[in-house]
């Protein structure tokens, strides 16, 4: 890469880890910010360390401040054992370049020996959150999830970077699954995020206590208000996900 030139998409690694066939959890901006809130909470509770971040000319020129602290908006994490990784993005992404970003994420996951990537996301609803998690995956995995009280989505569309990842997983030797919850499309939804973490507990035996997340409603509303408003604005032209 020439100096001063932004790459198409690359993961710039800042920490070396010995990976052990990690499962990868991914959260992107969507309804209720359920994806990044749940993945961020998993990162916190499992004491995962930042191992890299995405550099790409397709990312908007934005950065993230939470309580005055600067952080890169598109980050990669791992636990100490290298068995669980996480991808979290806290900015809205344009459709342009989505497949380039998707390819970079999946190339990275495959290089680390991962066999499964799990997208955590919210589906916009005007009603109340129903405390249920749903899954979208290939048929065999859906049956496994149903045995763990995670219902299959009967039909719908998943677009944007989550849809791109699931599409690309079909063509690669990596299993793709989306865990979805109904979430508020106007404001951050910590209860929806907690339901996603509880679904992860059921499916992957992570045993993460969600009480702190459920209690963070007011704080999350302040910290992520602007990002949630940006998602609501973008949703007027790109609805993103349907159930």
C-alpha positions in Angstrom: 0.0 0.0 0.0 1.4 3.4 -1.0 1.9 5.9 1.8 -1.0 8.3 2.1 -3.4 6.0 0.2 -6.3 4.4 1.9 -6.7 0.7 1.2 -9.8 -0.9 -0.3 -10.3 -2.7 3.0 -7.7 -4.2 5.4 -7.7 -5.2 9.1 -4.8 -3.4 10.7 -3.7 -5.7 13.6 -2.4 -4.1 16.8 -2.0 -7.2 19.0 -0.9 -10.8 18.3 -3.0 -13.6 19.6 -2.7 -17.4 19.3 -6.2 -18.2 17.8 -7.9 -21.5 18.5 -10.8 -21.9 16.0 -12.6 -18.9 17.3 -16.3 -18.2 17.0 -16.8 -14.7 15.8 -19.6 -12.4 17.0 -20.4 -9.3 14.9 -22.6 -6.3 15.6 -23.3 -3.5 13.2 -25.6 -0.4 13.5 -29.2 -1.4 13.2 -32.5 -1.1 15.0 -32.1 -0.2 18.6 -28.4 -0.5 18.1 -29.0 -4.0 19.4 -26.0 -5.4 17.5 -23.2 -3.1 18.8 -24.7 -2.9 22.3 -24.8 -6.7 22.7 -21.4 -7.3 21.1 -19.9 -4.4 23.2 -21.4 -6.0 26.3 -19.9 -9.4 25.4 -16.5 -7.7 24.9 -16.7 -6.1 28.3 -17.9 -9.1 30.3 -15.5 -11.5 28.7 -12.6 -9.0 29.1 -11.7 -9.2 25.5 -8.8 -7.2 24.1 -8.7 -5.1 21.0 -6.6 -6.8 18.3 -7.2 -4.7 15.3 -9.4 -2.3 13.3 -10.7 -1.9 9.8 -9.0 0.6 7.5 -10.9 1.3 4.3 -11.7 4.1 1.8 -15.3 3.0 2.0 -15.7 3.9 5.7 -17.1 7.4 6.3 -14.6 9.9 7.8 -16.1 9.5 11.3 -14.8 8.6 14.7 -16.5 7.7 17.9 -16.4 9.5 21.3 -18.0 7.7 24.3 -17.9 9.8 27.5 -15.1 11.8 25.9 -12.9 8.8 25.0 -11.8 8.5 21.4 -12.0 5.1 19.8 -11.8 3.7 16.3 -15.4 3.0 15.0 -14.8 -0.4 13.4 -12.9 -2.7 15.8 -11.8 -6.4 16.2 -11.4 -8.2 19.6 -10.4 -11.5 21.0 -10.4 -13.2 24.4 -7.1 -14.3 25.9 -7.6 -17.9 24.8 -8.2 -17.0 21.2 -11.5 -19.0 21.2 -13.9 -16.0 20.9 -13.6 -13.0 18.7 -15.8 -10.0 18.1 -16.3 -7.5 15.4 -18.0 -4.2 16.3 -18.9 -1.2 14.1 -20.4 1.9 15.7 -21.0 4.0 12.5 -23.5 3.7 9.8 -22.1 2.2 6.5 -23.0 3.1 3.0 -23.9 0.4 0.5 -20.9 1.4 -1.6 -18.1 -0.9 -0.8 -20.1 -3.3 1.4 -18.9 -6.4 -0.4 -15.3 -5.2 -0.1 -15.7 -4.8 3.7 -17.5 -8.2 3.9 -14.6 -10.0 2.0 -12.0 -8.4 4.4 -14.0 -9.5 7.5 -14.4 -13.1 6.3 -10.8 -13.3 5.0 -9.6 -12.3 8.5 -12.0 -14.8 10.2 -10.8 -17.6 8.0 -7.2 -16.7 8.5 -7.8 -17.1 12.2 -9.3 -20.5 11.8 -12.9 -19.6 12.5 -15.6 -21.9 11.3 -18.6 -19.7 12.4 -19.6 -16.1 12.4 -22.6 -14.9 14.3 -24.3 -11.6 13.5 -26.3 -10.0 16.3 -28.8 -7.5 15.2 -32.2 -5.8 15.8 -35.2 -5.8 13.5 -37.1 -2.5 13.6 -40.6 -2.7 15.1 -43.2 -0.2 16.2 -44.4 -2.5 19.0 -42.7 -3.6 22.3 -39.7 -5.9 22.4 -41.1 -9.4 23.0 -38.1 -10.9 24.8 -37.6 -13.5 22.0 -34.6 -14.2 19.8 -34.9 -15.5 16.3 -32.3 -17.0 13.9 -31.6 -17.0 10.2 -29.1 -19.7 9.0 -28.9 -22.8 6.9 -31.5 -25.4 7.7 -29.4 -27.7 9.9 -28.2 -24.9 12.1 -31.8 -23.5 12.4 -32.9 -26.9 13.8 -30.1 -26.8 16.4 -31.1 -23.3 17.4 -34.8 -24.3 17.7 -33.8 -27.0 20.1 -32.3 -24.2 22.2 -35.6 -22.1 22.1 -34.4 -19.8 19.4 -37.0 -19.7 16.7 -36.3 -19.7 13.0 -37.5 -16.6 11.0 -40.1 -17.9 8.6 -39.3 -15.4 5.9 -37.8 -12.0 5.3 -34.9 -10.0 4.0 -31.5 -9.1 5.6 -29.6 -6.4 3.7 -26.5 -4.3 4.2 -23.4 -5.7 5.7 -25.2 -8.4 7.7 -26.8 -9.7 4.6 -23.6 -9.5 2.7 -21.8 -11.6 5.3 -24.5 -14.3 5.3 -24.4 -14.4 1.5 -20.7 -14.8 1.4 -20.7 -17.5 4.1 -22.8 -19.7 1.8 -19.9 -19.6 -0.7 -17.1 -20.2 1.8 -16.1 -22.8 4.4 -17.4 -20.7 7.2 -20.9 -21.0 8.8 -23.0 -17.9 9.0 -25.9 -17.3 11.3 -27.9 -14.2 12.4 -29.5 -13.9 15.8 -32.2 -11.3 15.7 -34.5 -9.5 18.1 -37.3 -7.1 17.6 -36.0 -3.6 18.7 -37.0 0.0 18.9 -36.1 1.8 15.7 -36.0 5.2 17.3 -33.8 4.9 20.3 -31.1 2.5 21.8 -32.8 -0.7 23.1 -30.8 -2.2 25.9 -33.5 -4.8 26.6 -33.3 -6.1 23.0 -29.5 -6.2 23.3 -29.8 -8.2 26.6 -32.1 -10.7 24.8 -29.4 -11.2 22.2 -26.8 -11.9 24.8 -29.1 -14.3 26.5 -29.6 -16.1 23.1 -25.8 -16.3 22.8 -25.7 -17.9 26.3 -28.2 -20.5 25.2 -26.5 -21.3 21.9 -22.9 -21.0 22.9 -22.8 -21.6 26.7 -21.1 -18.2 27.4 -23.0 -17.7 30.7 -22.9 -13.9 30.6 -25.0 -12.2 33.2 -27.2 -9.5 31.5 -28.5 -7.7 34.5 -26.0 -4.8 34.1 -27.1 -4.3 30.5 -30.8 -4.2 31.4 -30.1 -1.5 34.0 -28.1 0.7 31.6 -31.1 2.0 29.7 -30.8 5.7 30.6 -27.0 5.8 30.3 -27.1 4.0 26.9 -29.7 6.4 25.7 -27.4 9.4 26.4 -24.2 7.8 25.0 -25.7 6.5 21.8 -28.5 9.0 21.1 -26.8 10.6 18.2 -25.9 7.3 16.5 -29.4 6.0 17.0 -30.8 9.2 15.4 -28.4 8.7 12.4 -29.6 5.2 12.0 -33.3 6.3 12.0 -32.5 9.0 9.4 -30.7 6.5 7.1 -33.6 4.0 7.6 -35.9 6.3 5.7 -34.1 5.4 2.5 -32.8 1.9 3.4 -35.0 -0.2 5.7 -32.3 -2.7 6.3 -34.0 -5.8 7.6 -37.5 -7.2 7.5 -39.3 -10.0 9.3 
